[in-house]
Amino acid sequence: MQNSIQIGRLFGIPIQLHFTFLLVIPLFTWLIGSQIGISLSFIFELFGEFNPALILAYPYLFGFLVTIGLFLGVLVHELAHSLVALRKGVRIYSITLLILGGVSSIEERIPDPRVELPMALAGPLTSLALGILCWIVVAAGVAFLPPTPLAGALFYTVGYLAVLNLMLFAFNLLPAFPMDGGRVLRAWLAKKMPLRRATKIAADVGKAFAILFALFGVLAFNPILIIIAFFIYIGAGQESTVLRYQILLKDLTVGQVMNSPVMTVPPDLPLPRLIELMYTTKHLGFPVVDRGAIVGMVALADVQKSTPVDREALLVKDVMTREVITLPPEAPLIDAFRLMSGRQIGHIPVVENGEIRGIVTRTDIVRVMELQEI
């Protein structure tokens, strides 16, 4: 994920911190520390009273400790997802901690309900287990340990984490796609109907929950709920769209839809001549070839970066993109689509044994999807 730094690896999986994580640490520390009296009363009611001297003396220190503990629980939650995925043969690229929790970067493939169901359940069940374990530790400690300030600090921290992990379990099992509960719902529905329809239903349920969260957030003046609602609503739509692309482009290769032969341009072609070529051919992108090798890619967007006055003196090599992304003819078409979406490009040359065999464009892919839906 962009704007993230890697801090280590667990089970061979890179662990990353997104820059938003660095913002949420002081925010949560302040929120927990400033409400220390309320949280103490709540934990007293759950587990019994203990010595709060240290907690009251250093409220923001314990706010920080609880925040770190919460995100360690989130990391374990995401690790559970990832380890089950690895056992099912799914590649895991990374786990990233960010402002609203954690996210596992998993190999994109058409979901298999037999794989998705245990993957989706693994995280919430792990959070449940952590919550129960913390609950037992605190309950036993309050019952059997002397009421010292240090013991009270331990009870407060672990008791708070017990509550947070149980909330994490319950919240993630809400059927709000693309959260874990939404994925469980889709996996269950997919056993009874086509996957695409199951995804649409799960996505619609997720959007309904997002609207409810947003309304409650506005009424309760809770900005965090509004942010969560926004991400759920956007995520539900994106998941449904991505699956549509995966299904429509399934089993198609780049070679099946590429345009061939390919019109190329030399690097010393004047820009006015290139613009004329775009007008006459109706093509807005060309591979740049020098002595039989691709040395760049030039598109309308590259030309537009120069001023009309400068174009009279510029050549293709002055504006072309030199880092060219290419694919072989046997590459899955969905890979071309992901590259175009991720890199914001509209053309990918198709190369085999060092020679250009064709070119695939975003328009080609859209037309194929339209034909597949007939």
C-alpha positions in Angstrom: 0.0 0.0 0.0 1.3 3.5 -0.9 2.4 5.9 1.9 3.3 2.9 4.1 6.6 1.8 5.7 7.6 -1.8 6.5 8.4 -2.4 10.1 9.1 -6.2 10.0 7.8 -9.6 8.9 5.7 -12.2 10.6 5.3 -15.7 9.1 7.0 -14.3 6.0 4.3 -11.6 5.6 5.5 -8.0 5.5 4.0 -5.8 8.2 3.5 -2.2 7.3 2.4 1.0 9.0 0.4 3.5 7.0 1.0 7.2 7.7 -2.6 7.5 9.1 -1.6 5.1 11.8 0.8 7.7 13.2 -2.1 10.1 13.4 -4.5 7.8 15.2 -2.0 6.9 18.0 -2.1 10.3 19.7 -5.8 10.7 18.9 -6.8 7.5 20.7 -4.3 8.2 23.5 -6.0 11.5 24.1 -9.5 10.1 23.9 -8.8 7.3 26.3 -6.7 9.4 28.7 -9.3 12.2 28.9 -12.1 9.8 29.7 -10.2 7.7 32.2 -12.8 8.2 35.0 -15.7 6.9 32.8 -13.7 3.9 31.6 -12.6 3.1 35.2 -16.2 3.1 36.4 -17.2 0.8 33.6 -14.3 -1.7 34.2 -15.1 -1.6 38.0 -18.7 -2.7 37.2 -17.5 -5.5 35.0 -14.6 -7.0 37.1 -14.9 -5.5 40.6 -12.9 -2.6 42.2 -9.1 -2.4 42.3 -6.5 0.1 43.2 -6.6 2.9 40.5 -3.8 5.1 42.0 -1.3 4.7 39.1 -4.0 5.0 36.4 -5.4 8.3 37.8 -1.8 9.6 38.2 -0.8 8.8 34.6 -4.0 8.7 32.5 -2.4 9.5 29.2 0.3 6.9 29.7 -2.4 4.2 30.1 -4.3 5.7 27.1 -1.1 5.1 25.1 -0.7 1.5 26.4 -4.4 0.6 25.6 -4.0 2.1 22.1 -0.9 0.1 21.4 -2.6 -3.0 22.8 -5.7 -2.4 20.6 -3.6 -2.3 17.5 -1.6 -5.3 18.5 -5.0 -7.1 18.7 -5.9 -5.7 15.3 -2.6 -7.1 13.9 -3.3 -10.5 15.4 -6.8 -10.3 13.9 -5.4 -9.7 10.4 -2.7 -12.3 10.9 -5.5 -14.9 11.5 -7.1 -14.0 8.2 -3.7 -14.2 6.4 -2.6 -17.5 7.9 -5.9 -19.2 7.0 -5.5 -17.7 3.5 -2.0 -19.1 3.2 -3.2 -22.5 4.2 -5.8 -22.3 1.5 -3.2 -21.4 -1.2 -3.9 -17.7 -1.4 -0.9 -15.4 -1.6 -0.6 -12.6 1.0 1.4 -9.6 0.0 1.3 -7.6 3.2 -0.6 -6.5 6.3 -1.0 -2.8 6.8 -2.1 -1.0 10.0 -3.9 2.3 9.3 -6.4 4.7 10.9 -9.4 2.4 11.0 -7.6 -0.8 11.9 -5.8 -3.2 9.6 -6.0 -4.6 6.1 -4.5 -7.6 4.5 -3.3 -7.3 0.9 -4.4 -10.6 -0.6 -4.0 -12.0 -4.1 -7.0 -11.0 -6.2 -9.0 -13.9 -7.5 -12.6 -14.8 -8.0 -13.8 -15.7 -4.4 -14.4 -19.3 -3.6 -17.0 -19.6 -0.8 -15.1 -22.6 0.6 -12.0 -20.5 1.0 -13.7 -17.1 1.9 -15.8 -18.4 4.7 -13.0 -19.7 7.0 -10.8 -16.7 6.0 -13.6 -14.2 7.0 -14.4 -16.0 10.3 -10.8 -16.4 11.4 -10.3 -12.7 12.3 -13.4 -12.2 14.4 -13.0 -15.5 16.2 -9.4 -14.6 17.0 -10.6 -11.3 18.5 -13.2 -13.2 20.5 -10.5 -15.5 21.8 -8.3 -12.6 22.8 -11.2 -10.8 24.5 -12.1 -13.9 26.5 -8.4 -14.6 27.5 -8.0 -11.0 28.7 -11.3 -11.2 30.6 -10.2 -14.4 32.4 -6.8 -12.8 33.3 -8.5 -9.8 34.9 -11.3 -11.7 36.7 -8.7 -14.1 38.2 -6.4 -11.3 39.1 -9.0 -9.2 40.9 -10.1 -12.3 42.8 -6.7 -13.5 43.9 -4.1 -10.8 43.8 -3.5 -8.1 46.4 -5.0 -4.6 45.6 -1.7 -2.9 44.8 -1.5 0.1 42.4 0.6 -1.9 40.0 -1.9 -4.7 39.9 -4.7 -2.2 39.4 -2.8 -0.7 36.4 -2.5 -4.2 34.9 -6.2 -5.0 35.6 -7.3 -1.7 33.9 -5.1 -2.1 30.8 -6.0 -5.8 30.2 -9.7 -5.3 31.1 -9.9 -2.4 28.7 -8.4 -4.7 26.0 -10.9 -7.4 26.8 -13.8 -5.0 26.1 -12.2 -3.7 23.0 -11.4 -7.1 21.5 -15.0 -8.3 22.2 -16.3 -5.1 20.5 -14.0 -5.8 17.6 -15.4 -9.3 17.4 -19.0 -8.1 17.4 -18.4 -5.2 15.1 -16.6 -7.2 12.4 -19.4 -9.8 12.3 -22.0 -7.2 11.3 -23.1 -8.2 7.8 -21.8 -5.0 6.3 -19.8 -5.9 3.2 -16.8 -5.6 2.8 -16.3 -6.3 6.5 -15.7 -9.8 7.7 -19.4 -10.3 8.5 -20.3 -9.2 5.0 -17.9 -11.7 3.5 -19.4 -14.4 5.7 -22.8 -13.4 4.3 -21.6 -13.5 0.7 -19.9 -16.9 1.2 -23.2 -18.3 2.7 -25.3 -16.8 -0.1 -22.9 -18.0 -2.8 -23.8 -21.6 -1.8 -27.4 -20.9 -2.8 -27.0 -18.5 -5.9 -24.5 -17.2 -8.4 -21.5 -15.5 -6.9 -22.2 -12.2 -8.7 -25.8 -12.0 -7.3 -24.5 -13.0 -3.8 -22.0 -10.2 -4.0 -24.6 -7.6 -5.1 -26.9 -8.6 -2.2 -24.0 -8.5 0.4 -22.8 -5.1 -1.1 -26.4 -3.7 -0.8 -26.6 -4.8 2.8 -23.2 -3.2 3.5 -24.4 0.1 1.9 -27.6 0.0 4.1 -25.5 -0.4 7.2 -23.2 2.4 6.1 -26.2 4.7 5.8 -27.4 3.7 9.3 -23.9 4.3 10.7 -23.8 7.7 9.0 -27.2 8.8 10.3 -26.3 7.6 13.8 -23.0 9.4 13.6 -24.6 12.7 12.6 -27.3 12.4 15.4 -24.7 11.4 18.0 -22.1 14.0 16.7 -19.6 11.1 16.3 -17.2 11.7 13.4 -15.6 8.3 13.7 -18.9 6.6 12.8 -19.3 8.9 9.8 -15.8 8.0 8.6 -16.5 4.3 9.1 -19.8 4.7 7.2 -18.0 6.4 4.3 -15.4 3.6 3.9 -18.0 0.8 4.2 -20.2 2.4 1.5 -17.3 3.0 -0.9 -15.7 -0.4 -0.2 -19.0 -2.2 -0.8 -19.3 -0.6 -4.2 -15.7 -1.2 -5.2 -15.8 -4.9 -4.2 -18.9 -5.5 -6.3 -17.3 -3.7 -9.3 -14.0 -5.6 -9.0 -15.8 -8.9 -8.9 -17.8 -7.9 -12.0 -14.5 -7.2 -13.9 -13.0 -10.5 -12.7 -16.0 -12.6 -13.9 -16.3 -10.8 -17.2 -12.5 -11.0 -18.0 -12.1 -14.5 -16.7 -10.1 -16.9 -18.9 -9.3 -14.1 -21.5 -5.7 -13.3 -22.4 -4.1 -10.1 -23.6 -3.3 -11.8 -27.0 -7.0 -12.5 -27.6 -8.0 -8.8 -27.6 -4.9 -6.9 -28.6 -4.8 -4.8 -31.8 -2.3 -6.0 -34.3 -0.3 -5.0 -36.3 0.9 -2.0 -34.2 1.6 1.5 -35.5 4.8 2.7 -33.9 6.6 6.0 -34.0 10.4 6.9 -33.9 11.8 8.9 -31.0 12.9 11.8 -33.4 9.4 12.4 -34.8 8.4 16.0 -34.3 5.4 16.6 -32.0 3.3 18.4 -34.7 3.6 15.3 -36.9 2.6 13.1 -34.0 -0.5 15.2 -33.4 -1.4 14.9 -37.1 -1.0 11.1 -36.8 -3.4 11.0 -33.8 -6.0 12.9 -35.8 -5.7 10.7 -38.9 -5.5 7.3 -37.1 -7.8 8.2 -34.1 -5.2 6.5 -31.9 -4.1 8.4 -28.8 -1.1 6.4 -27.9 1.9 4.9 -29.7 4.9 2.7 -28.7 8.1 4.5 -29.5 10.6 2.2 -31.2 14.2 2.8 -32.0 16.2 0.2 -33.9 13.6 -2.5 -33.3 13.4 -2.0 -29.5 10.7 -0.2 -27.5 12.3 2.8 -25.8 9.1 4.6 -24.6 5.4 5.2 -24.9 3.8 8.4 -26.0 0.2 9.3 -25.5 -2.0 12.4 -25.7 -1.5 13.1 -22.0 2.3 13.4 -22.7 1.7 15.9 -25.5 -0.7 18.0 -23.3 2.0 18.5 -20.8 3.8 20.8 -23.2 2.6 24.3 -24.3 1.4 24.9 -27.9 4.4 27.1 -28.5 7.0 24.5 -27.3 5.5 21.7 -29.4 6.8 23.2 -32.6 10.4 22.5 -31.4 9.9 19.3 -29.4 10.4 15.7 -30.5 8.6 12.5 -29.3 11.6 11.6 -27.2 11.3 14.9 -25.3 7.8 14.0 -23.9 7.5 10.2 -24.1 7.2 8.0 -21.0 10.5 6.0 -20.8 9.4 3.4 -18.2 7.3 1.2 -20.5 5.0 -1.5 -19.0 4.6 -4.4 -21.3 2.8 -7.8 -21.2 3.2 -11.1 -23.0 0.3 -12.3 -25.2 -0.5 -15.1 -22.7 -1.0 -12.7 -19.8 -4.5 -12.7 -18.3 -6.5 -9.7 -19.5 -7.5 -8.9 -15.9 -3.8 -8.1 -15.3 -3.8 -5.5 -18.0 -6.9 -4.0 -16.5 -5.3 -3.8 -13.0 -2.2 -2.2 -14.4 -4.1 0.4 -16.3 -6.2 1.2 -13.3 -3.3 1.3 -10.9 -0.9 3.2 -13.1 -3.4 5.5 -14.7 -2.4 4.5 -18.2 -4.5 3.7 -21.3 -2.2 1.6 -23.5 0.0 -1.5 -22.9 2.2 -2.9 -25.6 2.1 -6.7 -26.0 5.7 -8.0 -26.4 6.9 -11.5 -27.2 10.6 -12.4 -27.5 11.5 -8.8 -27.6 9.2 -7.9 -30.5 5.9 -6.0 -30.4 3.0 -8.3 -31.3 0.2 -5.9 -30.5 -1.2 -3.3 -28.2 -4.2 -3.4 -25.8 -6.1 -0.3 -24.7 -8.6 0.5 -22.0 -11.2 0.9 -24.7 -10.5 -2.7 -25.9 -11.1 -4.0 -22.4 -14.3 -2.1 -21.9 -15.7 -3.3 -25.3 -14.8 -6.9 -24.3 -16.7 -6.5 -21.0 -19.7 -5.1 -22.9 -19.7 -8.1 -25.3 -19.4 -10.5 -22.4 -22.5 -9.1 -20.7 -24.7 -9.8 -23.8 
